[in-house]
Amino acid sequence: MGSMGRKHEGRAQYRFKPWNVGRWVLWGLFAAVLVVAPMIWASGFALTMLSQMGIAIIACLAYNILLGQGGMLSFGHAVYTGLGSFLAIHTLNMVAKGTLWLPVSMVPLAGALGGLFFAALLGYVTTKKAGTPFAMITLGIGELVWSMSLMIPEFFGGEGGISGNRVVGEPFFGITFGPQIQVYYLIAIYCFICTALMFALTRTPLGRMLNAVRDNPERVEFVGYSTQRVRYIAFMVSGFFSGIAGGLAAVNFELVTAEVVGAGRSGAYLLFVFLGGAMFFIGPIIGAILMVVALVLLSELTQAWLLYLGLVFVFMVMYAPGGISSLIMMNLRVAAFGKLRPLLASYLALAGTAATILIGAGAMLEMVYHLRLIEAMGPELRYMGATLNAQSFDSWFGAGFVLLVGIALFELSRRQFAQQWGQTQEEIEREIKRREAAI
């Protein structure tokens, strides 16, 4: 009996682990969107926006390695995308002169190595601290690099920046990277690979330990890990992928200026990653798309776009601090329990009243900007198909009335929705307990 027991204990045990079909479907859809998008939006302007979205996705996901996964608030992350851009454009110029042989498709990797190098150099000091000191150090380094961009014109090109030409060398199967569509697909390939690698990082021991450093650094130190080392490695990984984004931007625009290392670019990464949702992997992707839409489209529609963006940010902090992705995940949970349909009417009421507030507030803001900045063009302006007179009492009264009515209705809708949402969550909790009791 003893030998039989030992033989049974030593027998190999096989466990079947099914494939995560849902994950394969999502990644397949992501790849399909990257391939099909330029076929649907084929204009030059659309291709330019899609290319910038691909670059922004890599940059925001790289930044979220610090913010969302590691809890490190950086105010100077544009340093690593920007320096990656400068190294990539210099590499491209060396290829054009014939002093270096490198396919144009590999130039973004020069930016990646540059981002990794500077992240290793500056990150060793930066990650010595955490929390607020870390944020202040990154802010200081960001301002230091930006000031150096004006002091060292040999590398940064001064106020004019460094320009290049991506159409160099012999065509490879007809690919010259002259047409924007070819550059887009290069960006799409890098975007898919980098996104997959950064997602894989979240499933590695390093990714799990980075989450632990974010949530409970004292516990991590207690079990024998160095929180500074974990932060430092994550910082270098983030710098590597940020450099890829910078290198792709250099190839895409063929021009790199000091703006790419400025505080404005770093602030944009922080703002839109927060709006998208830093605690979910899809959040920075949503934020990157919003960033391109805001910087390219919204800035063309109105001069007050930064003010609108600030108001949206305040609204999200007040009512959805987890970002857009957190709202999506919460509603997916509600839908999984079949409770989403009763909430649709409340969502429509919230959307309608919020749109009413936006219309009223937007009319007042546009009239203020018209009076202050475009007064020479006369008092009249066009707003959402209507003609407003910035010097007329009727226009101001109408806009104010719409705004106040929208605020009142929104507050009523919000209270009703909050009550309905609370009841829905209680029903879900009771259903979960019932299922657990049945098991």
Buried (B, 14 or more C-beta within 10 A) or exposed (E): EEEEEEEEEEEEEEEEEEEEEEEEEEBEEBBEEBEEBBEEEEEEEBBBBBBBBBBBBBBBBBBBBBBBBBBBBBBBBBBBBBBBBBBBBBBBBBBBEEEBEBEBBEBBBBBBBBBBBBBBEBBEEBBEBBEEEBBBBBBEBBBBBBEEBEEEBEEBBBEEBBBBEBEBBEEEEEBBBEEBBBBBBBBBBBBBEBBEBBBEBBEEEBBEBBBBBBEEBEEBEEEEBEBBEBBBBBBBBBBBBBBBBBBBBBBBBBBBBBEBBBBEBBBBBBBBBBBBBBBBBBBBBBBBBBBBBBBBEBEEEBBBBEBBBEBBBEEBEEEBEBBBBBBBBBBEEBEEEEBBEEBEEBEEBBEEBBEBBBBBBBBBBBBBBBEEEEEEEEBEBEBEEEEBBBBEEEBBEBBBEBBEBBBEBBEEBBEBBEEBBEEBBEBBEEEEEEEEEEE
